[in-house]
Amino acid sequence: MIWDIDDLLNELGVQLGWTVKELDAGREVNARRIVGDELVKVTASVSIRSAIPDSVPVRPAAQEPLVDVFDDSKGIKVVVELPGVKKEDVHARFLDGVLRIEVSKAGRVHRRDVPCKVPPASVEVKSITENNSVVEITFLRRPRGDKK
């Protein structure tokens, strides 16, 4: 059989398509295909396997605290949710243009900075409550001119 270049390219395209389908299915690919005749011969060889060995443990991603900030005319409420967190573990403070929330748990510190246009001297902590790993910190706005 005499092959022309279009037939050779078509056969290689079929082999490439099969290889991609196998890889998409998550299978290892070991294939060798020879296309052509005595005059023109093309060899395609593919050997692909997962780059991640099965024995490597996958470490779960670190969980960052879920933080919600509610701002109204009376004050600011910060709600922090993290399994096992207690109110003693949560610290919130106002910096210039930022509300910084830090959760110290199991020797690690999780930090979240939330943009906030509240001057630090204009708020005070009203209450800190905890319920089922949810800590709620309520800040009251101080009246203008009241500096404690």
PyMOL commands that set and color helices and strands:
alter all, ss='L'
color gray80, all
select helices_A, chain A and resi 5-24+87-89+120-122
alter helices_A, ss='H'
color red, helices_A
select strands_A, chain A and resi 29-36+41-48+66-71+75-81+90-95+98-105+108-115+123-131+134-141
alter strands_A, ss='S'
color yellow, strands_A
deselect
rebuild
show_as cartoon
